């Protein structure tokens, strides 16, 4: 098999595996108090020092566009999940802080979601998970992530 064909087959397999697993773990959000996008925002915010992150950092770690993240954060603030204020170090930027309710909802869902991910990844041995992590990190690094 030539390199191009192998690369195409490997890519397709990676894409299909990611899609299938993502589809399965997306069910974790059915009936929850957070959408998948809200969880994604809170993942960055809650893991940041003082549960506060710059909006641009939330956007860079998100898989949706900057305007969509801004609107989502505004809706989350209206729901009492986060607060948003001007960044004192950058007047054009914003700081996003998780509220106690936002953190609580994140942790409740995060426990269930983490268990779900671990269950699906358990088809791989710990050694295989290490190899997968190394390979996907290498691919992401090569694309500037």
C-alpha positions as CSV (number, residue, x, y, z in Angstrom):
1,X,0.0,0.0,0.0
2,X,1.4,3.4,-0.9
3,X,1.8,6.2,1.6
4,X,-1.0,8.3,0.3
5,X,-3.5,5.4,0.4
6,X,-2.4,4.4,3.9
7,X,-2.7,8.1,5.0
8,X,-6.2,8.2,3.6
9,X,-7.3,5.0,5.3
10,X,-5.8,6.0,8.6
11,X,-7.5,9.4,8.4
12,X,-10.9,7.9,7.6
13,X,-10.6,5.3,10.4
14,X,-9.6,8.1,12.9
15,X,-12.5,10.3,11.7
16,X,-15.0,7.5,11.8
17,X,-13.9,6.4,15.3
18,X,-14.0,9.9,16.6
19,X,-17.4,10.5,15.1
20,X,-18.9,7.3,16.5
21,X,-17.5,7.8,20.0
22,X,-18.5,11.5,20.0
23,X,-22.0,10.5,18.9
24,X,-22.2,8.1,21.9
25,X,-20.8,10.4,24.5
26,X,-23.0,13.3,23.3
27,X,-25.9,11.4,24.8
28,X,-24.5,12.4,28.2
29,X,-26.0,15.8,27.6
30,X,-29.6,14.6,26.9
31,X,-31.8,15.9,29.6
32,X,-29.0,17.6,31.5
33,X,-29.0,21.1,32.8
34,X,-26.1,22.1,30.4
35,X,-25.8,21.9,26.7
36,X,-22.6,20.4,25.3
37,X,-21.4,23.9,24.2
38,X,-22.1,25.3,27.7
39,X,-20.2,22.4,29.2
40,X,-17.3,23.1,26.9
41,X,-17.2,26.8,28.0
42,X,-17.3,25.8,31.7
43,X,-14.6,23.2,31.1
44,X,-12.1,26.0,30.3
45,X,-13.4,28.4,32.9
46,X,-13.6,26.0,35.8
47,X,-10.1,24.7,35.1
48,X,-8.7,28.2,35.1
49,X,-7.2,29.9,38.2
50,X,-10.0,31.4,40.3
51,X,-12.4,29.8,37.8
52,X,-11.9,32.8,35.6
53,X,-10.8,32.8,32.0
54,X,-10.4,35.3,29.2
55,X,-13.0,35.1,26.6
56,X,-10.3,34.8,23.9
57,X,-9.0,31.7,25.8
58,X,-12.5,30.2,25.9
59,X,-12.9,30.8,22.2
60,X,-9.5,29.4,21.3
61,X,-10.3,26.1,23.1
62,X,-13.8,25.9,21.7
63,X,-14.9,24.2,18.5
64,X,-17.4,27.0,17.6
65,X,-16.7,30.5,16.1
66,X,-15.9,33.5,18.2
67,X,-19.2,35.3,17.6
68,X,-21.0,32.1,18.6
69,X,-19.0,31.8,21.8
70,X,-19.7,35.4,22.7
71,X,-23.4,34.9,22.3
72,X,-23.3,31.6,24.2
73,X,-21.4,33.3,27.1
74,X,-24.0,36.1,27.2
75,X,-26.8,33.5,27.4
76,X,-25.0,31.6,30.1
77,X,-24.5,34.9,32.1
78,X,-28.3,35.5,31.7
79,X,-28.9,32.0,33.1
80,X,-26.6,32.6,36.1
81,X,-23.9,30.1,35.1
82,X,-21.1,32.6,34.6
83,X,-20.4,36.3,35.0
84,X,-18.8,38.4,32.4
85,X,-16.8,41.6,33.0
86,X,-14.3,43.8,31.2
87,X,-10.7,42.5,31.4
88,X,-8.8,45.2,33.4
89,X,-5.6,44.3,31.5
90,X,-7.3,44.5,28.1
91,X,-10.2,46.9,27.8
92,X,-11.3,45.2,24.6
93,X,-11.4,41.7,26.2
94,X,-13.7,40.1,28.8
95,X,-13.2,37.8,31.8
96,X,-15.6,35.0,32.3
97,X,-16.0,33.5,35.8
98,X,-18.1,30.5,36.8
99,X,-20.8,31.1,39.3
100,X,-21.4,28.6,42.1
101,X,-24.4,27.3,40.2
102,X,-22.3,27.0,37.0
103,X,-19.6,25.1,38.8
104,X,-22.1,22.8,40.5
105,X,-23.8,21.9,37.2
106,X,-20.4,21.4,35.5
107,X,-19.2,19.1,38.2
108,X,-22.4,17.0,38.3
109,X,-22.4,16.5,34.5
110,X,-18.6,16.2,34.4
111,X,-18.6,13.2,36.8
112,X,-21.1,11.4,34.6
113,X,-19.4,12.5,31.3
114,X,-16.0,11.5,32.6
115,X,-17.3,8.0,33.5
116,X,-18.9,7.7,30.1
117,X,-15.6,8.7,28.3
118,X,-13.6,6.2,30.4
119,X,-16.1,3.4,29.6
120,X,-15.8,4.0,25.9
121,X,-12.0,4.3,26.0
122,X,-11.7,1.1,28.1
123,X,-11.6,-1.0,24.9
124,X,-8.0,0.2,24.7
125,X,-5.4,-0.8,27.2
126,X,-3.7,1.9,29.2
127,X,-0.6,1.4,26.9
128,X,-2.8,1.9,23.8
129,X,-4.4,5.0,25.3
130,X,-0.8,6.4,25.8
131,X,0.0,5.7,22.2
132,X,-3.3,7.2,21.0
133,X,-2.6,10.3,23.1
134,X,1.0,10.6,21.7
135,X,-0.3,10.2,18.1
136,X,-3.1,12.7,18.4
137,X,-0.9,15.2,20.2
138,X,1.6,14.9,17.4
139,X,-1.1,15.5,14.8
140,X,-2.5,18.5,16.7
141,X,1.0,20.0,17.2
142,X,1.7,19.7,13.5
143,X,-1.4,21.8,12.7
144,X,-0.5,24.5,15.2
145,X,-2.8,23.5,18.0
